[in-house]
Protein backbone atom coordinates (compact mmCIF):
# COMPACT_ATOMS: atom_id res chain seq x y z
CA UNK A 1 0.00 0.00 0.00
CA UNK A 2 2.71 2.47 0.99
CA UNK A 3 4.60 1.69 -2.21
CA UNK A 4 1.47 2.34 -4.32
CA UNK A 5 0.79 5.69 -2.61
CA UNK A 6 4.43 6.72 -3.09
CA UNK A 7 4.19 5.91 -6.81
CA UNK A 8 0.99 7.93 -7.16
CA UNK A 9 2.55 10.93 -5.42
CA UNK A 10 5.63 10.72 -7.67
CA UNK A 11 3.38 10.92 -10.74
CA UNK A 12 1.09 13.63 -9.36
CA UNK A 13 3.90 15.70 -7.81
CA UNK A 14 4.53 18.17 -10.69
CA UNK A 15 0.79 18.88 -11.11
CA UNK A 16 0.29 19.47 -7.38
CA UNK A 17 3.32 21.79 -7.23
CA UNK A 18 1.82 23.87 -10.06
CA UNK A 19 -1.44 24.11 -8.11
CA UNK A 20 0.48 25.32 -5.04
CA UNK A 21 2.28 27.93 -7.18
CA UNK A 22 -1.07 29.25 -8.52
CA UNK A 23 -2.42 29.44 -4.97
CA UNK A 24 0.60 31.52 -3.90
CA UNK A 25 0.25 33.85 -6.91
CA UNK A 26 -3.37 34.70 -5.99
CA UNK A 27 -2.72 35.23 -2.26
CA UNK A 28 0.65 36.95 -1.95
CA UNK A 29 1.49 37.26 1.76
CA UNK A 30 4.11 35.87 4.14
CA UNK A 31 1.74 33.38 5.81
CA UNK A 32 0.76 31.90 2.43
CA UNK A 33 4.42 31.56 1.38
CA UNK A 34 5.29 29.65 4.55
CA UNK A 35 2.29 27.36 4.17
CA UNK A 36 3.14 26.73 0.50
CA UNK A 37 6.74 25.89 1.38
CA UNK A 38 5.56 23.41 4.01
CA UNK A 39 3.11 21.79 1.57
CA UNK A 40 5.74 21.57 -1.18
CA UNK A 41 8.32 20.13 1.19
CA UNK A 42 5.87 17.49 2.38
CA UNK A 43 4.80 16.71 -1.19
CA UNK A 44 8.38 15.96 -2.25
CA UNK A 45 9.49 14.25 0.97
CA UNK A 46 6.42 12.07 1.53
CA UNK A 47 7.00 9.68 -1.43
CA UNK A 48 10.58 9.10 -0.26
CA UNK A 49 9.41 8.38 3.30
CA UNK A 50 6.70 6.01 2.05
CA UNK A 51 9.20 4.17 -0.17
CA UNK A 52 11.55 3.68 2.78
CA UNK A 53 8.66 2.47 4.94
CA UNK A 54 7.62 -0.01 2.24
CA UNK A 55 11.17 -1.36 2.04
CA UNK A 56 11.36 -1.78 5.82
CA UNK A 57 7.99 -3.50 6.04
CA UNK A 58 8.65 -5.69 3.03
CA UNK A 59 12.41 -6.14 2.38
CA UNK A 60 13.44 -6.76 -1.25
CA UNK A 61 13.89 -10.35 -2.35
CA UNK A 62 17.48 -11.61 -2.02
CA UNK A 63 19.11 -12.07 -5.45
CA UNK A 64 19.69 -15.68 -6.50
CA UNK A 65 23.26 -17.07 -6.25
CA UNK A 66 25.51 -15.59 -8.93
CA UNK A 67 23.44 -12.39 -9.33
CA UNK A 68 25.43 -9.48 -7.96
CA UNK A 69 23.76 -6.77 -5.89
CA UNK A 70 24.38 -3.16 -6.90
CA UNK A 71 27.94 -2.51 -5.70
CA UNK A 72 27.83 1.31 -6.17
CA UNK A 73 29.98 2.89 -3.44
CA UNK A 74 28.58 5.41 -0.93
CA UNK A 75 30.35 8.79 -1.04
CA UNK A 76 29.39 11.66 1.25
CA UNK A 77 30.18 14.64 -1.03
CA UNK A 78 27.90 13.60 -3.94
CA UNK A 79 25.10 12.93 -1.45
CA UNK A 80 25.50 16.40 0.12
CA UNK A 81 25.51 18.05 -3.33
CA UNK A 82 22.38 16.12 -4.25
CA UNK A 83 20.70 17.46 -1.11
CA UNK A 84 21.77 21.06 -1.81
CA UNK A 85 20.35 21.13 -5.36
CA UNK A 86 17.34 18.94 -4.59
CA UNK A 87 13.74 20.20 -5.01
CA UNK A 88 13.36 20.18 -1.23
CA UNK A 89 16.07 22.80 -0.80
CA UNK A 90 14.69 24.97 -3.61
CA UNK A 91 11.21 24.86 -2.05
CA UNK A 92 12.59 25.98 1.32
CA UNK A 93 14.51 28.85 -0.33
CA UNK A 94 11.38 29.88 -2.22
CA UNK A 95 9.34 29.90 0.99
CA UNK A 96 11.99 31.95 2.79
CA UNK A 97 12.18 34.43 -0.09
CA UNK A 98 8.40 34.77 -0.15
CA UNK A 99 8.34 36.00 3.45
CA UNK A 100 10.49 38.98 2.36
CA UNK A 101 12.39 38.76 5.65
CA UNK A 102 16.16 39.09 5.37
CA UNK A 103 17.90 36.68 7.78
CA UNK A 104 20.57 38.10 10.07
CA UNK A 105 24.18 36.96 9.90
CA UNK A 106 23.87 34.82 13.02
CA UNK A 107 21.02 32.80 11.53
CA UNK A 108 23.02 32.15 8.37
CA UNK A 109 26.06 31.04 10.37
CA UNK A 110 23.94 28.72 12.49
CA UNK A 111 22.43 27.19 9.34
CA UNK A 112 25.89 26.62 7.82
CA UNK A 113 27.14 25.12 11.10
CA UNK A 114 24.13 22.79 11.25
CA UNK A 115 24.79 21.60 7.70
CA UNK A 116 28.46 21.00 8.57
CA UNK A 117 27.47 18.95 11.62
CA UNK A 118 25.12 16.85 9.46
CA UNK A 119 27.92 16.16 6.96
CA UNK A 120 30.31 15.15 9.76
CA UNK A 121 27.71 12.87 11.34
CA UNK A 122 27.01 11.15 8.02
CA UNK A 123 30.73 10.66 7.43
CA UNK A 124 31.21 9.31 10.97
CA UNK A 125 28.32 6.88 10.54
CA UNK A 126 30.02 5.58 7.42
CA UNK A 127 33.56 5.30 8.83
CA UNK A 128 33.22 4.47 12.54
CA UNK A 129 31.71 0.97 12.11
CA UNK A 130 34.71 0.01 9.97
CA UNK A 131 37.17 1.38 12.54
CA UNK A 132 35.46 -0.22 15.55
CA UNK A 133 34.53 -3.58 14.00
CA UNK A 134 36.27 -6.71 15.22
CA UNK A 135 38.64 -8.45 12.77
CA UNK A 136 37.16 -11.28 10.66
CA UNK A 137 38.68 -14.03 12.81
CA UNK A 138 37.03 -17.23 14.09
CA UNK A 139 37.08 -18.33 17.73
CA UNK A 140 40.19 -20.47 17.17
CA UNK A 141 42.13 -17.53 15.71
CA UNK A 142 41.94 -18.65 12.07
CA UNK A 143 40.43 -16.42 9.36
CA UNK A 144 36.65 -16.71 9.24
CA UNK A 145 36.44 -16.19 5.48
CA UNK A 146 37.99 -17.71 2.38
CA UNK A 147 38.12 -15.56 -0.76
CA UNK A 148 37.30 -17.12 -4.15
CA UNK A 149 37.89 -15.41 -7.47
CA UNK A 150 35.95 -16.05 -10.64
CA UNK A 151 35.90 -12.62 -12.28
CA UNK A 152 34.15 -11.30 -9.21
CA UNK A 153 35.05 -12.01 -5.59
CA UNK A 154 33.15 -14.34 -3.25
CA UNK A 155 33.76 -14.35 0.50
CA UNK A 156 32.89 -17.74 2.01
CA UNK A 157 32.01 -17.97 5.70
CA UNK A 158 33.82 -21.13 6.81
CA UNK A 159 31.74 -21.35 10.00
CA UNK A 160 28.46 -21.67 8.08
CA UNK A 161 29.63 -22.84 4.64
CA UNK A 162 27.68 -20.00 2.98
CA UNK A 163 28.62 -17.14 0.66
CA UNK A 164 28.75 -13.95 2.74
CA UNK A 165 29.36 -11.45 -0.09
CA UNK A 166 29.66 -11.35 -3.87
CA UNK A 167 31.74 -8.35 -4.89
CA UNK A 168 32.73 -6.75 -8.17
CA UNK A 169 34.38 -3.38 -7.44
CA UNK A 170 33.98 -0.05 -9.18
CA UNK A 171 36.94 1.82 -10.63
CA UNK A 172 35.71 5.24 -11.63
CA UNK A 173 32.22 4.71 -13.03
CA UNK A 174 32.57 1.14 -14.24
CA UNK A 175 32.88 -2.26 -12.68
CA UNK A 176 36.07 -4.24 -13.01
CA UNK A 177 37.04 -7.88 -12.64
CA UNK A 178 39.25 -9.33 -9.90
CA UNK A 179 41.96 -11.74 -11.06
CA UNK A 180 44.32 -12.92 -8.32
CA UNK A 181 44.05 -12.56 -4.54
CA UNK A 182 46.47 -13.16 -1.64
CA UNK A 183 46.29 -12.75 2.13
CA UNK A 184 48.66 -10.44 4.02
CA UNK A 185 49.95 -10.69 7.58
CA UNK A 186 47.02 -8.68 8.99
CA UNK A 187 43.56 -10.27 9.47
CA UNK A 188 41.03 -8.96 6.98
CA UNK A 189 43.65 -7.37 4.70
CA UNK A 190 44.39 -8.76 1.24
CA UNK A 191 46.07 -7.90 -2.05
CA UNK A 192 44.21 -8.35 -5.35
CA UNK A 193 44.74 -7.71 -9.04
CA UNK A 194 42.00 -5.89 -10.94
CA UNK A 195 41.44 -5.60 -14.68
CA UNK A 196 41.50 -2.00 -15.92
CA UNK A 197 40.92 -2.82 -19.58
CA UNK A 198 39.89 -6.07 -21.24
CA UNK A 199 41.26 -7.24 -24.59
CA UNK A 200 39.09 -8.26 -27.54
CA UNK A 201 39.74 -11.99 -27.00
CA UNK A 202 38.74 -13.24 -23.56
CA UNK A 203 41.16 -16.16 -23.84
CA UNK A 204 44.15 -13.93 -24.61
CA UNK A 205 46.03 -11.55 -22.28
CA UNK A 206 46.76 -9.20 -25.17
CA UNK A 207 45.07 -5.86 -24.66
CA UNK A 208 44.51 -6.52 -20.96
CA UNK A 209 45.76 -3.92 -18.46
CA UNK A 210 45.87 -4.76 -14.74
CA UNK A 211 46.77 -3.14 -11.45
CA UNK A 212 47.44 -4.42 -7.92
CA UNK A 213 45.24 -3.04 -5.11
CA UNK A 214 44.66 -3.51 -1.43
CA UNK A 215 41.36 -5.10 -0.36
CA UNK A 216 39.73 -5.36 3.06
CA UNK A 217 37.09 -7.74 4.40
CA UNK A 218 35.16 -6.80 7.54
CA UNK A 219 33.72 -9.02 10.26
CA UNK A 220 30.53 -9.54 8.22
CA UNK A 221 32.47 -10.71 5.16
CA UNK A 222 31.88 -7.51 3.17
CA UNK A 223 34.78 -6.79 0.80
CA UNK A 224 35.98 -3.32 -0.19
CA UNK A 225 38.65 -2.30 -2.69
CA UNK A 226 41.42 -0.09 -1.32
CA UNK A 227 44.35 1.93 -2.62
CA UNK A 228 46.43 1.00 -5.64
CA UNK A 229 49.82 -0.58 -4.86
CA UNK A 230 51.21 -0.71 -8.39
CA UNK A 231 51.06 1.21 -11.61
CA UNK A 232 49.38 -0.08 -14.76
CA UNK A 233 50.66 -3.53 -15.73
CA UNK A 234 50.26 -4.73 -19.30
CA UNK A 235 48.76 -8.20 -19.39
CA UNK A 236 46.87 -10.41 -16.99
CA UNK A 237 48.10 -10.70 -13.38
CA UNK A 238 47.34 -14.35 -12.58
CA UNK A 239 49.01 -14.94 -9.22
CA UNK A 240 49.99 -12.86 -6.20
CA UNK A 241 52.05 -14.03 -3.23
CA UNK A 242 52.91 -12.01 -0.11
CA UNK A 243 56.09 -12.89 1.78
CA UNK A 244 56.08 -13.28 5.59
CA UNK A 245 57.72 -9.84 5.71
CA UNK A 246 54.95 -8.31 3.56
CA UNK A 247 56.75 -8.08 0.19
CA UNK A 248 54.34 -8.51 -2.74
CA UNK A 249 55.24 -10.68 -5.73
CA UNK A 250 53.09 -11.24 -8.80
CA UNK A 251 53.11 -13.00 -12.14
CA UNK A 252 51.69 -11.56 -15.35
CA UNK A 253 51.11 -12.85 -18.86
CA UNK A 254 51.04 -10.90 -22.08
CA UNK A 255 51.47 -11.56 -25.82
CA UNK A 256 53.60 -10.24 -28.63
CA UNK A 257 52.22 -9.40 -32.08
CA UNK A 258 52.61 -13.02 -33.19
CA UNK A 259 50.44 -14.20 -30.27
CA UNK A 260 53.39 -15.77 -28.46
CA UNK A 261 52.68 -15.64 -24.74
CA UNK A 262 55.32 -14.10 -22.50
CA UNK A 263 55.33 -14.44 -18.71
CA UNK A 264 57.00 -12.27 -16.09
CA UNK A 265 57.58 -12.43 -12.35
CA UNK A 266 57.78 -9.17 -10.46
CA UNK A 267 57.97 -7.69 -6.97
CA UNK A 268 56.76 -4.36 -5.63
CA UNK A 269 58.43 -1.73 -3.45
CA UNK A 270 60.88 -1.45 -5.07
CA UNK A 271 59.43 -2.58 -8.41
CA UNK A 272 61.54 -5.20 -10.22
CA UNK A 273 60.52 -7.68 -12.95
CA UNK A 274 62.11 -10.76 -14.49
CA UNK A 275 61.07 -12.62 -17.59
CA UNK A 276 60.54 -16.15 -16.25
CA UNK A 277 58.17 -19.10 -16.11
CA UNK A 278 55.83 -18.10 -13.32
CA UNK A 279 53.51 -21.05 -12.69
CA UNK A 280 53.16 -21.85 -8.97
CA UNK A 281 55.95 -19.55 -7.73
CA UNK A 282 56.30 -19.08 -3.96
CA UNK A 283 58.39 -17.25 -1.35
CA UNK A 284 61.01 -19.46 0.29
CA UNK A 285 62.27 -16.65 2.52
CA UNK A 286 62.36 -12.86 2.55
CA UNK A 287 64.70 -12.66 -0.46
CA UNK A 288 64.15 -15.85 -2.48
CA UNK A 289 61.32 -16.35 -4.95
CA UNK A 290 61.17 -19.99 -6.12
CA UNK A 291 59.98 -20.90 -9.64
CA UNK A 292 58.87 -24.57 -9.61
CA UNK A 293 58.49 -24.61 -13.38
CA UNK A 294 62.26 -24.05 -13.75
CA UNK A 295 63.52 -27.60 -13.02
CA UNK A 296 67.16 -28.72 -12.92
CA UNK A 297 68.68 -32.16 -12.33
CA UNK A 298 72.22 -33.08 -11.29
CA UNK A 299 73.91 -36.46 -10.97
CA UNK A 300 72.32 -37.88 -14.13
CA UNK A 301 74.44 -40.80 -15.38
CA UNK A 302 74.30 -43.49 -18.01
CA UNK A 303 73.43 -46.14 -17.18
CA UNK A 304 70.96 -44.41 -14.84
CA UNK A 305 71.61 -44.43 -11.10
CA UNK A 306 68.50 -42.84 -9.53
CA UNK A 307 70.11 -42.65 -6.10
CA UNK A 308 72.63 -40.13 -7.47
CA UNK A 309 70.08 -37.84 -9.09
CA UNK A 310 69.19 -34.63 -7.30
CA UNK A 311 66.40 -32.25 -8.32
CA UNK A 312 66.48 -28.48 -7.99
CA UNK A 313 64.03 -25.65 -8.53
CA UNK A 314 65.19 -22.38 -9.99
CA UNK A 315 64.79 -19.29 -7.82
CA UNK A 316 65.36 -15.55 -7.94
CA UNK A 317 67.22 -13.42 -5.42
CA UNK A 318 64.94 -10.38 -5.42
CA UNK A 319 67.68 -8.15 -4.01
CA UNK A 320 69.50 -8.25 -7.35
CA UNK A 321 68.51 -6.13 -10.37
CA UNK A 322 66.39 -7.52 -13.18
CA UNK A 323 67.95 -8.83 -16.37
CA UNK A 324 66.95 -10.97 -19.33
CA UNK A 325 67.83 -13.80 -19.04
CA UNK A 326 67.71 -13.59 -15.22
CA UNK A 327 71.15 -13.44 -13.63
CA UNK A 328 69.63 -13.46 -10.15
CA UNK A 329 69.01 -17.20 -10.38
CA UNK A 330 69.80 -19.61 -7.55
CA UNK A 331 68.87 -23.27 -7.02
CA UNK A 332 66.70 -24.77 -4.26
CA UNK A 333 66.58 -28.49 -3.43
CA UNK A 334 63.38 -30.28 -4.44
CA UNK A 335 62.07 -33.89 -4.40
CA UNK A 336 63.68 -36.17 -6.95
CA UNK A 337 60.34 -36.91 -8.64
CA UNK A 338 59.48 -33.23 -8.69
CA UNK A 339 58.10 -33.41 -12.20
CA UNK A 340 55.00 -35.17 -10.88
CA UNK A 341 54.38 -32.60 -8.11
CA UNK A 342 52.45 -29.34 -8.21
CA UNK A 343 51.51 -26.50 -5.90
CA UNK A 344 54.55 -26.40 -3.60
CA UNK A 345 53.68 -24.50 -0.44
CA UNK A 346 56.30 -23.68 2.22
CA UNK A 347 55.58 -23.96 5.95
CA UNK A 348 57.00 -21.63 8.62
CA UNK A 349 59.30 -24.41 9.92
CA UNK A 350 61.05 -24.74 6.52
CA UNK A 351 59.25 -27.87 5.35
CA UNK A 352 57.17 -27.91 2.17
CA UNK A 353 53.75 -29.23 1.19
CA UNK A 354 53.46 -30.61 -2.33
CA UNK A 355 50.64 -32.19 -4.32
CA UNK A 356 51.18 -35.42 -6.21
CA UNK A 357 48.97 -35.35 -9.26
CA UNK A 358 46.49 -38.18 -9.42
CA UNK A 359 44.83 -40.42 -11.97
CA UNK A 360 41.64 -42.46 -12.15
CA UNK A 361 43.29 -45.36 -10.34
CA UNK A 362 45.28 -43.26 -7.85
CA UNK A 363 43.74 -39.86 -6.97
CA UNK A 364 45.99 -37.01 -5.88
CA UNK A 365 47.79 -36.78 -2.54
CA UNK A 366 49.08 -33.96 -0.37
CA UNK A 367 52.61 -34.76 0.82
CA UNK A 368 54.89 -33.19 3.43
CA UNK A 369 58.59 -32.83 2.54
CA UNK A 370 61.65 -31.82 4.49
CA UNK A 371 63.97 -30.69 1.71
CA UNK A 372 63.88 -33.55 -0.81
CA UNK A 373 62.80 -36.16 1.77
CA UNK A 374 59.17 -37.19 2.12
CA UNK A 375 58.01 -36.98 5.76
CA UNK A 376 54.30 -37.84 5.67
CA UNK A 377 51.15 -38.10 3.60
CA UNK A 378 48.88 -35.36 4.88
CA UNK A 379 45.83 -36.02 2.71
CA UNK A 380 44.92 -38.78 0.25
CA UNK A 381 41.78 -38.26 -1.82
CA UNK A 382 39.46 -41.04 -2.90
CA UNK A 383 38.27 -38.98 -5.87
CA UNK A 384 38.82 -35.60 -7.49
CA UNK A 385 41.96 -33.46 -7.64
CA UNK A 386 43.69 -30.96 -5.33
CA UNK A 387 43.92 -27.69 -7.26
CA UNK A 388 44.94 -25.15 -4.60
CA UNK A 389 45.72 -24.61 -0.93
CA UNK A 390 46.25 -21.80 1.57
CA UNK A 391 47.70 -21.62 5.09
CA UNK A 392 46.42 -19.67 8.04
CA UNK A 393 48.87 -17.20 9.57
CA UNK A 394 49.99 -19.60 12.31
CA UNK A 395 50.95 -22.32 9.82
CA UNK A 396 49.02 -24.96 11.81
CA UNK A 397 45.89 -25.09 9.67
CA UNK A 398 45.49 -25.58 5.93
CA UNK A 399 42.62 -25.02 3.53
CA UNK A 400 42.63 -27.23 0.43
CA UNK A 401 40.72 -26.50 -2.77
CA UNK A 402 39.36 -29.65 -4.41
CA UNK A 403 37.97 -30.11 -7.91
CA UNK A 404 35.51 -33.01 -7.85
CA UNK A 405 36.20 -33.70 -11.55
CA UNK A 406 32.49 -34.15 -12.27
CA UNK A 407 32.83 -33.01 -15.88
CA UNK A 408 36.08 -34.88 -16.55
CA UNK A 409 35.89 -37.22 -19.56
CA UNK A 410 39.27 -38.76 -18.86
CA UNK A 411 41.24 -38.04 -15.71
CA UNK A 412 40.67 -38.46 -12.00
CA UNK A 413 37.77 -40.34 -10.49
CA UNK A 414 34.68 -38.05 -10.32
CA UNK A 415 33.11 -37.45 -6.90
CA UNK A 416 29.58 -36.35 -7.80
CA UNK A 417 27.63 -33.67 -5.95
CA UNK A 418 28.87 -30.07 -6.14
CA UNK A 419 31.75 -29.35 -8.50
CA UNK A 420 34.15 -27.92 -5.91
CA UNK A 421 34.95 -28.22 -2.21
CA UNK A 422 37.11 -26.59 0.44
CA UNK A 423 38.66 -28.97 2.98
CA UNK A 424 40.17 -27.81 6.25
CA UNK A 425 43.23 -29.84 7.25
CA UNK A 426 44.97 -29.79 10.62
CA UNK A 427 48.76 -29.88 10.23
CA UNK A 428 49.36 -31.12 13.79
CA UNK A 429 49.19 -34.94 13.61
CA UNK A 430 47.28 -37.01 16.14
CA UNK A 431 48.97 -39.57 18.42
CA UNK A 432 48.50 -42.13 15.66
CA UNK A 433 50.26 -39.85 13.16
CA UNK A 434 47.10 -39.00 11.19
CA UNK A 435 46.14 -35.54 9.94
CA UNK A 436 42.48 -34.64 10.44
CA UNK A 437 40.40 -32.98 7.75
CA UNK A 438 36.78 -31.98 7.12
CA UNK A 439 34.75 -30.32 4.36
CA UNK A 440 33.86 -26.69 5.19
CA UNK A 441 32.26 -25.60 1.90
CA UNK A 442 30.76 -27.06 -1.27
CA UNK A 443 29.79 -25.01 -4.31
CA UNK A 444 30.06 -24.31 -8.02
CA UNK A 445 32.73 -21.56 -7.96
CA UNK A 446 36.19 -22.68 -9.08
CA UNK A 447 38.56 -22.86 -6.11
CA UNK A 448 41.89 -22.52 -7.93
CA UNK A 449 43.76 -19.47 -6.70
CA UNK A 450 41.64 -18.82 -3.59
CA UNK A 451 43.13 -17.41 -0.41
CA UNK A 452 42.40 -17.69 3.31
N, C-alpha and C positions, 0 to 999 in steps of 0.2 A: 504494500500500500504506500509506504513512504517513498519507495523508488518511483512509483507511478505519479505521485503528486510532484516530486522533484522534476520529473520529465515534463509534466504539464507546465510547471512554472518556468522552466528553461525556455519552452516554446513561446509562452505568453509574455515573457519578460519584456522584450522590446516594446510591444503594444502597451503594456501597463505603464512603462516608463514614459511613453509619449502622453498618455492620459494624465500622469502626474505633472508633466511639464505644462500641459494646457491649463490644468487647475491652478498652477502657480502663476501663469501669465494673466489670468483673470482676477486673481486676488493677490496683489503684490504687497505683502507686508512681512515683517520679520517672523511673526508666529507661523505664517503659512510656509515660509522657506524652511524653518526648522522641522515642521511636520512633514514636508515633502522629502527632506533629506532622510528623516527617520524611515519613512515608507520606502524610499528607494533603496536605502541600505538593507532593510529587511527583505525586500523583494529579491535582491541579488544574493544575500547571504543565506536565505532560507533554503533554496535548492541544494546548496552545498551541505548545510547541516542535515537535511533530510537524507541526502545520499550517504553521508557518513553513518547516520543512524541505521539506514538499511543495511550497510555493510557490517555493522556491529551485530545487528539482530540476525542477519543471515550471511555468514562469511562466504566468500567466493569458493567455488569448488576447487580443490587441489588439482594442479595439472597432472596428467598421467606421467609415469616414468619416461624420461627422455625428452619431455617438453619443458623447455627452460622458462622460468618466470622472467618478467621484465627486469633486467639487471641494471637499469639506469641508475647512476649514482646520485646521492642527495648532496647538493651543494647549497650553502646558506646564501651566498650573494645573489644568485639567480632568483631564489625564492623571495628575498627582500625586494629586489627590483620588480618582480611580478606583483608584489603587494603594493608598491608605490604607484605603479601605473595601472592598477586594477580599477574596474568601474566603481568599486566600493570607495576607494580613495577620492576619485573624481566627484562622486556624489556628496561626500562629506565636505570637500572644498566648495562645491556649488552651494550647499546649504549655509556654510559659513559666510560666503560672499554675499548671499542673499540677505543676511541680517544687517549688512552694511555697518558692522561693528569691527573696527580695526583692533586686532589683538595687541596687547602690550608685549614688550620684549621678554619679560619674565615668562609669560605663557608660551611663547615660541620656544624659549630655551627648555622649559619643562617638557614640551612635546618632543623636542629633539632628544632630550635625555631619556624619555620613556621609550622612544623608538630604539635608541642605542642599547638600553637594558634588554629589550625584547630580542634584539639580534644576538646579544651575548648569551642570553638564556637558551635560545635555540641552538647556538653553537655548542654550549656546554652540554645540553641534552644529547647532542650527537656524539660528542667526544668522550665525556666522562664514563659512560658504560664500557667503552673500549679500554680506558685506562684502569678502571677498577675491577674489570672482569678477571676471574681466576684463569690460569693457563689451561689449555685443553689437555689435561693429564688425567689418566685413570687413577683409581685408588692405589694400585700397585706401583705407581710412578711411571708407567709406560705411556706413550702417546695414545690418546683416546681415538684419534682419527687416522685412517689411511687415506692417501690422496691418489686417485686414479686419473689418468689422462686419456682422453679419446677425442681430441679436438677441443672439448670443453673439460672442465675439472669437476670431479665428483669427490666429495668428502664422505667417507664411510665411517659410521660410528661402530667401532669394534665391540662395544658393550651390547648393542642391540642388533647388529648385523644389518642396519638399514642405512640408506643414503640420507645424509643430513643436509646436503646442499649440492645443487648443480650450478656451476658458475662459468660464465663466459664473459670476460671483462671487456669494458669499454676503453678504447684509446682514442681520445678526441671524441668524435661523434659516432664512431662505428665500433662494432664488436670485433674482437680478434680471437684467434685460436691459441690455445696453450699446447706447447709441444712437450718439453721435458720438465721434470720437477725433481727437486732434491731437498732433503731436510737439512737444517743447520744445527748448530749446537744448542740453540735456544728453543724451548717448547713453543709451538705455534708459529714459528718463523721458518719460511721456506724460500727457495730460489727457483724461479721458473723461466722458461723461454716462451716468448710470445711472437706470433707472426704479424709483422707490420704490413707486408704485402704478399699476396699469393700469386704464384706463377700461373700460366695458362694451363699447364698440364699438372693435375693433382698428384701424379705419380712421380714427378720430376722436381728436384730442388731448384731448378733454374728459374730465375725470376722471383724466388722467395727471399724476403728480407726479414731477419729476426732480431730480437733484442732480449737481453737477460734482465729480469726484474726481481725485486723482492715480492713476497706474498705472505700474508698473515692469515691465520685461522683462529677464530675465537673459541670460547668454551662451548658455544652452541654449534660449532662446525661451519660457521659462515666464513667464506673466504673473501679476501679483499686484496686487489693488486696494489703494490707499493711502488717505490721509486725505482727508476732504471739504474742498473749497475754496469751496463756496458753501452757502447755506441751501437750503431746499426751494423749488423753482421750479415753479409751476403750468404744466402743459403739457408738450409734447415738445421737448426740446433736440435740434435736428437738425444743428447745425453748430457746431464749435469751431475757432477760429483763435488761435494764439499769436504775438504780435508778436516781432520780433527782440530786443526788450528784456525779453520774458517776460510781457507783459500778456495776459491771457486775455479773449477776446471770444467770445460765443455768440449763437445765434439760437434762439428758442423760439416754438412755435405753441400757441395755445389756441383755445377757442370760447366765444361767448356763448350765452345761453339759446336764441337763434334759430338756432343752429348756423352762425353766421357766423364764419369763421376770422379770427383776429387774430394778427399776427406782431410780434415785438419783437426788437430787437438790444440786447445788454447787454455790459458789461465788469465785471470783478471787480477789487477792491482798488485804489481804492474802488469800490463797487457802484453802477453807473448803468445805467439802461435807457431806450431810446427806442422808441416805436412806429413801426416802419418796415418796408418790404419788405426781407426779409433774404436772399433767394436769392443765393448765390455771393459774399457779402461777403468782403473781404480787407483786410489791413493795408497801407496805402501807406507809412506811416512810423510813428514811435512814438506819434503823436497823431491820425492820420487813419485812419478806418475807412470804406472805400469801399463803396457799395451799388450794384452794377451794374444792379440792376433799376430804379433811379431815374434814367431817361434824360432828358437835356435837349438841345435843339438850338437853336443861334443862327445867324443869317445866312440864315434861310429867306426866300425872296423869291418873288414871282409876276410874270412867269414864273420857273420854277425856275432857279437858277444853282448847281449842285452844288459848284462850286469855292469858293463863299462859305460853305457850310454847315459848321459845326463842331459836333461832338458832345461831350457832357460827361456824366460820371457823378456822381450825388450822393454826398456823403460827410459824415461826422460828425466834428467836432472833439471828441474824448472828454474834453478838459479842461474843457469847458463843461457846465453842469448840464442834466439831462434836462427836456424839455418836450414837450407834445403840442399842435400839431404841432411837430416838432423845429426849434428855432431855432439849433442848432449846425451847420446845414448849410453845406457849401462845395461847390465844383464842381471836378472833376478831368478834364483832357482825356482823350478816348477816340477810337478810330477812328471815321471818319465813318459807316461801315456797321456800327456797333456793335450794331444790332438783330439781326444774324445771327451774333453771337459769343457764346460762353458760356465759363464757367470762367476768367475772367481770373486770372493768377497772377504776382505781381511777382517780379522777380529782384533780387539785391543791388545790381546796377549801375544800377537805376532803370528798366530796360526791363521789358516785360510780355509774358508768353505768353498767347495767346488761342486758343480753339478755334473754327474755322468749322464750323458744323453742316453735315452732309452730306446726300446724297440717294442714291437708287439709282444714278443716273448719275454723281454726283460725291461719293464718300465724304468724310468729314470730314478737316480738316487742322489741324495745330498750327502757329500763326504767331507770329513774334517781332516785337514792335512797340517802337519808340522814340517814346514819346508817342502821336501819332495816325498815325505813319508806319510802314508795314510795312517791316521790315528783311530778313526771310528766312522761308522755309517750312522749319520744323524737321522735320515729319513729315507725310507724306501717306499715308493708308490706302488700300488697294485694296478693302477691305470693312469692314463694322462701323462702330462709332461710338466716339469718345473720350468717356468719361463722367467722368473724374477724372484728377488728376495731383498729384504731390507731389515737392518738391525735397529733396535732401540738404542738410546744413547748410552745405556749401561753396558751394552754388549752381551747381556745375559738372555735376551729374548729376540726371536727372529720371526719375521713374517714372510711367508713363502707364497708366491703367486703361481697358481696351477691352472694349466689349460687342460680341460677334460677331453680334448680331442674328439668331440662329438661329431664334427664334420670332416674328420680325417678319413680319406679313402684308403690310404696306405700309410702306416706309421705306428704310433703307439696304440695301446688298447683303449678304446673309448670308455668313458665312465657313465655316460647318460646324465640326466638331470640338467641343471644349469651348465652353461658353457665354461664358466670360470669360478675359481674358488680362491679364498685367502686362508692359509693355514698358519696358526700360531704355534711356534716350536720353542720349547724351553731348551736352552743350551747348557743347562746344568744337569748332568745325568743322574738318574736314580741310583740306589744302592746296587741294583742289578746291572747298571751300565746302560740303561735304555734312556732315550730322549723322548719326552712326552710331546704330543701335538694334538691339536683340535682345530676343527673348521670354525672360523669366525665370520665368514661371509660367503654367500653364493650369489652370482648374478651373471649378467650378459655383457658387462663392460670388460674389455680386454685388460688384463692385469700386468702386461709387460711394461716395465718402466715406472711402476708405482713407487711411492715412497711412504715412510711411516714417521 
